[in-house]
């Protein structure tokens, strides 16, 4: 890995590391799906303005829409919406650990879909990751009973799986695509879809959204933690082996 990739990974770790507690706090303030939809839409609009300032292309070509919709479903519905729903029942630290089981799934998917072969080091990493996951869930598995906490934990693992699928899908179908443009549309399409559902099923309290602290929280999570960070992640994945990117 060159210095640009290493620097990007370090910056991404810093941003995403700061995000989990803030997202958990946001669930005490905002309706989960309305928050997620506005988070995604605000991220997309900010990146769109950036593209306009840089005088870069925004609109996808006619033949690209199907792939973008599939990717948006994986990222926004499978990853973000599932994650935000599950985090209502699981603390932020454990949520982060369970979502970041993603490399386990990426290692397997990349081997079969991208033909990035599993060598001994990768297999060892997968085994250790799986054992770690079992260790985390062992108290629940030992006294297995269905409850919201266990359901949330399983959904968080599921969101990690969808993230892995999306990452492999990007690597296979959008390897040379403008990563900012890609992030714009995957988030805008999914954000609008989630917003429609949120407006139908969730209450809207305008006073919550008028609070300056809440606005700052949403801005940071959306613009920095979602738009900027995911565009950076998409770029990192295009530069190095998918499994290496995921465990970094």
Beta strands, then each sheet from edge to edge (+ up, - down):
end
